[in-house]
Every structure is written in structure tokens, then in C-alpha cells.
Amino acid sequence: MNSITDKPKHFCGIVGIYSHKEMNIPGNLFYPLFSLQHRGQESCGIAYRRHGNLIAYKDVGMVGSVLSHYLHEDHPSFIGIGHVRYSTHGGNKLENAQPMIASCNKGQIALAHNGNISNSHVLKEQLIMEGSILQSTSDSELILHYLAKSKKSGFIESLLETFNRIEGAYSLVMIHDDTLIAVRDPQGFRPLVMGEKHDMTVFASESCALDILGIDHMREVKPGEIIIVNKNGKQSAFLTPGPCKSHCIFELIYFARPDSFIFGQSVHEARKRMGAYLAEIDKTPGDVVCAVPDSGNSAALGYSEHSKIGIDFGLTRNHYSGRTFIQPEPEQREFGVRMKLHPIRAVVKNKRITIIDDSLVRGTTSSIIVKLLKEAGAKEVHLRLSSPEIKCPCFFGIDIPTKEELISNRMSPDEIAHVIGADSVQFLPLEYLKKCVSNPEDFCFACFSGKYPVKVKDPEKRRKE
Ligand code: SF4
């Protein structure tokens, strides 16, 4: 969990580029990685081929500080991958930063991975029993080990064998010698898009990372699809299909940037619909609608449009406050929120504020936000959440705390309002959330409903992994 914002956290963002003409691949990886910075701020890195060798550079820190030197240097290449990382799984150590590279009997491999291998404990035990020495706690290393161990004759067959034994929610890009490979898990939990422009094929976690390269011809990598790109062109192979599609609804609620298209739909438009439905069911509207920036912005607009209540900036966000130097102690958390968010007294004073946020996890940040608004003179604060009550943990790579820590497992909305000091709290019911997306049957809603799209084996073990 992000200790300051108290939100569910995803793990990573990935980018892969193949160009039929040599170009400064590291420089071209910089911009899409910069666009994906919201998906991971702990470490970042790139890997690319030069004169038949794989070169990798990675460090703890943000894209702007770790990789910007590549904008001023020329590194001609035709293939590269990049990664931004959120660190909870495996810890924030340089050895867990990606891409991960290896030389093995299959050649040189670099891998950047977003997501979570849910049977990693089984795979790890098996590797250790067979004598493998694991150098990191990252799931990506398991993939490299199984690829190296595969006895299949061709690399595509080895890929199919490896990924068909892996369970989980993942998207990844990989360099194998002079070939770029993209893989998406068979249930499509995590997003992955492919775009093409002139001589270039680009894969990225979100469409906003392709937009910055001026790419407008794009499509989703299909669930279970492996796309292989090299000098001979492009080809697809497919993993054994999953039981159903299971797109993570939190990509649309909170994770993705509003200008992205995720799972074939506009993130901004989906969030506006969530806000509109919140307004439709709201029995206690206020005088002014405000968002908790930035993830509440689109839903607040939708709420305002539907309710005809004006929207204003009740809170400003300091985009330069960073996060890593704040420790997760309660008193420091309040200071961290105050550094990040500040009320505009002229907007909130003597008003009944309808404040729109995307989700409520522990409730720790919301109580500070309510306090800030009331200190600034708000007459009433009504908190509206554009998602249902989070009641269950995620076993598919999203960092949500235990059932006991989730405030909605312990309290009703009225009790939560009392504890966080708000005048009322209301969530978007699940049946309304489903109306906000196209093809709701293709989504995972398990952290709200407890209905997991696959049977969860060894849930406790999975959470400790
Ligand atoms: S349980 Fe929730 S967070 Fe996890 S994949 Fe499903 S919708 Fe996403």
C-alpha cells in the first residue's frame, strides 16, 4: 500500500519497442516510461541490444532522474524494453529493479514484467528442489529459469511451455536475441496494448504511453496472446485459454491515467459514468462538488454534470511533494497528506462539500482530508466513493491489505462517516459500477464481491509470497 494515499497499488508499467530501422531506442523508451510513471515510482530501467549484446541500465528512482541522460546521448539500436516499478512485492531493492537480463542456453534474454505469478511459491519450491539458485525475490526470475530449463526445440515452444505452467495476472515484454516478445495472461487481468508507426512496433501497459510517441494505430494484445516481432515481421501464438476474461476493474477506477483507453474503453468516460451514478443515488447532495485530485477528477465531473451542482477546486495537489521520504507513522502520514493536498478556503468556507474520491481502503487518508476541509471552514463534508466497499484481498497482484484492515469489513458507511469525521459516506453499489463499463462480464470485481474468477489455492501462502 502507498502509505500516504491509502489506495490499492498496482505493481508496474512496461514498454517494448522494435524498429526495423536503427534509432535511439533508449531515448524513445524514455517518453513512454515517463507517461507510465504513475504505475510505479520506486525504480525504473531499460534494456536494449547493441552490436549483438544486451545492455541494461536500471536504478532506484523516477524516470526523469534515472533515465533522462539517454535523451542527450545517441544509442543506435532496433530493439529495447523498459520498466517502472512499484516495490512492495520483492521489496524496494536494486536487485529487484527491472528489466532482468540473463544469458542461457536459449541466448540472451531481457524481461520486464507487470503483475503477479500466483503459483510462484509452487514454482519456486520446485526450482530450489531441482538445484536452482535464485538471486532475487522477483517473479520475473522464475520465468527466466523455466525458459532456460525448457527442453522444447524452438523458442516459441519454450515460451508456450513456460507460460502454460504459470498462473496469475501478468503482462510482459521480453527481448530474446534480436526478437521482441509481448505476452498477456490468458484471463487478461492486466492491460497491454500494441501500436505501430512507420517502422516501429511498440507495446505498453497503457495507451497514453503510445500517444506520446504519436502512435494512433493501436490494439489490445489479446488475453493469452504472445506476439513475436523481428526482422521477419510479426506473428502471434496463444496460450491455453483461461476459464474466463477477468480484466481488473481497478484499472478503470483508479490505476490508469484518464487519457488512456483500457480494455477497449476510455478511462475518463468510465469514471464520469461512475460519478453520474453516484449523483443519481445521492440523497444528501451538497452546495459544491469537489474532487480528491487527481484520481477523483473524472468522477467528480460526472457527478456535477448529472446533479447540476457546480464543481470547483476544493483541494489543490502539490505534484512536487514526492513520497519516499515520508514514513508510514500516523503523525507523519497526516503531515504527508498535508504536503500533498491543501484546501482552497475560498471554495469550501461555509459550504456543504460533496467530495468525490475513487476508493476507501483503511480510511486513514480520508479522515485527514475531511479534517483539512473542516479546518478550512466547510460546513458539512459528504464523502462519495466511485467504487463499492472493498471487502476482500486481491490474489492477482494488487496490494490490498488484509480483510481485518479493510475499513468496510468492520463498519457500515454511517459508522465510517462517524469515525472519519464526515457528515455522510456513500459508495457506488456494485450493480451500478457494472453499468459503467462495456462488457462487465469480462471483468474481475472480486475485491468487492469476494467472487474470485479462479479458485484461489493456498490464499494465505499467496499473500505472504
Ligand atoms: S480482486 Fe480487485 S484488485 Fe484484484 S484483480 Fe480483481 S478487481 Fe483487480
Residues whose N, C-alpha, C, O or C-beta is under 5 A from the ligand:
A	BS01	SF4	C248 I249 F250 P393 C394 F395 F396 I398 C444 F445 A446 C447
